Amino acid sequence: MDRPVVAILMGSKSDLPKIQSAVDTFNDFNVPVSVRVMSAHRTPDIVSEFASNASAEGYKIIIAAAGGAAHLAGVVAAHTQLPVLGIPVQGGAFQGLDSLLATVQMPGGIPVATLAVGSAGAKNAALFALRILALSDIEIRAAMLRFSQTQKEKVIAADGELQAELIRQNRD
């Protein structure tokens, strides 16, 4: 896979550190991703054109990250038939609550899958996108299975360490 099949759009360049975990996750899975700055309010024509042409350009999923009024995901979803995943960006006076509410309250007929506020939401957006891609890509499916197994092994190891630590504490 050489061409990006996932586009990450963010409302402001300053959002990049807040969504970096999504970019890193795609890099970890060797899935190329396109990262762009587009604003639902300042560049609505560019957002509309990008979303309208995304499928023809080879994209399969669009992730839209925005703070404040967070209209980016909804505007994108209104102009494409591709799956749109919304990341409410944390910050501002309400620490992302306004972004969450704006992203999650799409009217019927304009679907946007909304992830958690913050870096966990960014990482989960990437993992959700990878699960969608894994439906038709055996290599990504295998990588996702390895990822899940690694997560399981880390939890089992952490529990083993905790149990050993508690036994040592009880001896003292």
PLY file of the C-alpha trace (Angstrom):
ply
format ascii 1.0
element vertex 172
property float x
property float y
property float z
element edge 171
property int vertex1
property int vertex2
end_header
0.00 0.00 0.00
1.80 3.10 -1.25
-0.95 5.68 -1.63
-2.67 6.97 1.49
-6.12 5.46 1.92
-6.83 7.44 5.08
-6.96 11.22 5.29
-6.63 13.00 8.61
-8.01 16.51 8.43
-7.50 18.97 11.25
-8.99 22.39 11.71
-5.71 24.00 12.71
-2.01 23.15 12.43
-1.81 23.59 16.21
-3.97 20.45 16.53
-1.17 18.19 15.27
0.36 17.45 18.70
-3.12 16.53 19.94
-3.69 14.01 17.15
-0.11 12.79 16.74
-1.02 9.45 18.32
-3.26 8.75 15.31
-0.45 9.48 12.87
1.95 7.37 14.95
-0.50 4.46 15.02
-0.80 4.44 11.24
3.00 4.60 11.00
3.28 1.64 13.42
1.05 -0.37 11.09
2.86 0.84 7.94
-0.34 2.35 6.58
0.32 5.60 4.71
-1.85 8.50 5.76
-2.39 12.00 4.43
-2.54 14.80 7.02
-4.06 18.13 6.00
-5.23 21.40 7.59
-8.74 22.43 6.54
-11.32 24.53 8.33
-15.07 24.06 8.11
-15.41 27.79 8.78
-12.41 29.41 7.11
-12.03 27.15 4.04
-15.45 25.53 3.54
-14.98 25.34 -0.23
-11.69 23.43 0.17
-13.28 21.04 2.68
-16.24 20.45 0.37
-14.03 19.84 -2.66
-11.69 17.50 -0.77
-14.53 15.45 0.73
-16.43 15.30 -2.57
-13.37 13.97 -4.42
-11.84 11.81 -1.67
-13.22 8.51 -2.90
-12.10 9.17 -6.48
-8.64 10.03 -5.10
-8.42 6.58 -3.49
-9.27 7.43 0.12
-11.37 4.91 2.02
-11.75 6.70 5.37
-11.58 10.30 6.54
-10.69 11.28 10.09
-11.64 14.83 11.02
-10.19 16.45 14.15
-11.45 19.81 15.33
-11.85 21.82 18.49
-14.31 24.47 19.59
-17.42 24.35 17.43
-15.95 21.23 15.76
-18.00 21.32 12.58
-15.29 19.77 10.40
-16.43 16.15 10.67
-20.04 17.04 9.92
-19.18 19.17 6.92
-16.96 16.40 5.57
-19.69 13.79 6.14
-22.18 15.97 4.27
-19.96 15.83 1.17
-18.83 12.19 1.04
-20.10 8.64 1.25
-16.88 7.50 2.94
-16.80 6.65 6.65
-15.99 9.77 8.67
-14.45 9.46 12.13
-14.55 12.55 14.32
-11.95 13.41 16.94
-13.05 16.14 19.34
-9.88 18.11 20.06
-9.26 18.98 23.69
-8.67 22.61 24.61
-10.36 25.95 24.91
-12.64 27.17 27.66
-14.47 23.83 27.93
-11.45 21.51 27.55
-13.01 19.66 24.61
-16.55 19.24 25.93
-17.82 21.70 23.32
-15.95 19.76 20.61
-17.37 16.47 21.83
-20.92 17.75 21.84
-20.56 19.34 18.40
-19.07 16.17 16.91
-21.46 13.69 18.48
-24.67 15.58 17.68
-24.95 14.98 13.95
-28.43 15.09 12.48
-29.93 11.84 11.22
-28.58 11.08 7.76
-25.12 12.61 8.33
-23.22 9.82 10.13
-20.02 10.60 11.99
-18.41 8.07 14.32
-17.24 10.10 17.30
-14.22 9.06 19.33
-13.04 10.18 22.76
-11.70 13.65 23.48
-7.91 13.82 23.60
-5.02 11.65 22.49
-6.84 8.41 23.37
-9.54 9.43 20.90
-6.91 10.12 18.25
-5.30 6.72 18.75
-8.67 4.99 18.78
-9.68 6.78 15.58
-6.65 5.26 13.89
-7.36 1.82 15.35
-11.03 2.06 14.30
-9.95 3.03 10.78
-7.52 0.10 10.72
-10.33 -2.26 11.73
-12.41 -0.98 8.83
-9.47 -1.44 6.44
-8.83 -4.92 7.87
-12.20 -6.04 6.51
-10.66 -6.14 3.04
-6.90 -6.26 3.72
-5.46 -9.49 5.09
-2.11 -7.90 6.04
-3.78 -5.22 8.16
-6.05 -7.88 9.68
-3.00 -9.94 10.68
-1.29 -6.85 12.11
-4.41 -6.00 14.12
-4.48 -9.53 15.54
-0.82 -9.20 16.56
-1.56 -5.82 18.13
-4.44 -7.29 20.17
-2.28 -10.21 21.28
0.50 -7.83 22.36
-1.97 -5.76 24.38
-3.22 -8.93 26.07
0.32 -10.05 26.88
1.16 -6.65 28.39
-1.83 -6.81 30.73
-1.01 -10.38 31.79
2.62 -9.39 32.44
1.54 -6.32 34.43
-0.75 -8.49 36.56
2.09 -10.95 37.17
4.37 -8.09 38.26
1.69 -6.72 40.57
1.07 -10.10 42.16
4.79 -10.61 42.78
5.04 -7.11 44.27
2.10 -7.74 46.59
3.59 -11.02 47.77
6.88 -9.22 48.55
5.01 -6.49 50.46
3.10 -9.07 52.51
6.38 -10.75 53.53
7.84 -7.48 54.81
0 1
1 2
2 3
3 4
4 5
5 6
6 7
7 8
8 9
9 10
10 11
11 12
12 13
13 14
14 15
15 16
16 17
17 18
18 19
19 20
20 21
21 22
22 23
23 24
24 25
25 26
26 27
27 28
28 29
29 30
30 31
31 32
32 33
33 34
34 35
35 36
36 37
37 38
38 39
39 40
40 41
41 42
42 43
43 44
44 45
45 46
46 47
47 48
48 49
49 50
50 51
51 52
52 53
53 54
54 55
55 56
56 57
57 58
58 59
59 60
60 61
61 62
62 63
63 64
64 65
65 66
66 67
67 68
68 69
69 70
70 71
71 72
72 73
73 74
74 75
75 76
76 77
77 78
78 79
79 80
80 81
81 82
82 83
83 84
84 85
85 86
86 87
87 88
88 89
89 90
90 91
91 92
92 93
93 94
94 95
95 96
96 97
97 98
98 99
99 100
100 101
101 102
102 103
103 104
104 105
105 106
106 107
107 108
108 109
109 110
110 111
111 112
112 113
113 114
114 115
115 116
116 117
117 118
118 119
119 120
120 121
121 122
122 123
123 124
124 125
125 126
126 127
127 128
128 129
129 130
130 131
131 132
132 133
133 134
134 135
135 136
136 137
137 138
138 139
139 140
140 141
141 142
142 143
143 144
144 145
145 146
146 147
147 148
148 149
149 150
150 151
151 152
152 153
153 154
154 155
155 156
156 157
157 158
158 159
159 160
160 161
161 162
162 163
163 164
164 165
165 166
166 167
167 168
168 169
169 170
170 171
